[in-house]
C-alpha cells in the first residue's frame, strides 16, 4: 500500500533504513518506530517508494 501523505512516506523510509541496518532502531520516534515494529521490509519498501509530488504534507 503506497503512502497517502509525505509525512507517512518519510516515516516509512526512516523505518526501512532501520530495518536495513543503516540507522539505529533507538533513533526512531513516533510513527516510524511503530512502523518498524509492525511492518516487514517489503511492506515498508512499498510504502516508502513512489513519487511525493501531489501528496499532501499530512493526511487529515
N, C-alpha and C positions, 0 to 999 in steps of 0.2 A: 504494500500500500504506500503510495507516494505521500510525502508530507503535504499538509494543507496550508502551512504558513512558513515564512522564512525562519522564524524562531524555532519551530518544530524541526525543520530541516537541519539547522545548526546544532541543535541538541542531539539529534541522531548522529550527526557527524562526529561530535565530541565523544559520544558513547562508543561509536565504531572505532575511533582511534584508540580508545582504552582497550577494547576487545582485541585489537591487533597488537597491543603492547607498545604503541607509540606514545602513550600518555599513561600516567599513573591513575589507577582507579580512585585513589584518595583525592585527586584533583577535581573530580566530578561533583556537581551540585544540582539540586532540583530535578528537573525533568530528565536531564542526561543521565543522572545517577539511577533513576527508576527505569529508564530505557535499558541501561546496561544490565540491570538485574533481570528484567522481564523479557527481553528480546534476544534472539540469536543473531549471529553475524549476518546471515542472509537477509533477515528482516530489516536490520539496520542499514545494510547496503541499499536496499530498495527505497527506504525512507529518505536516506541522505542524498541519493542520486537525483538527477533531473535538474532542469533549469530553475533558477529562483525568480526569473523575470515574470512579472504578472501576479506573483503571490503576495498576499497581504503580509504585513510585518507580524501581526498576531491574529489568530483566529478568534472571533467573538461569538 
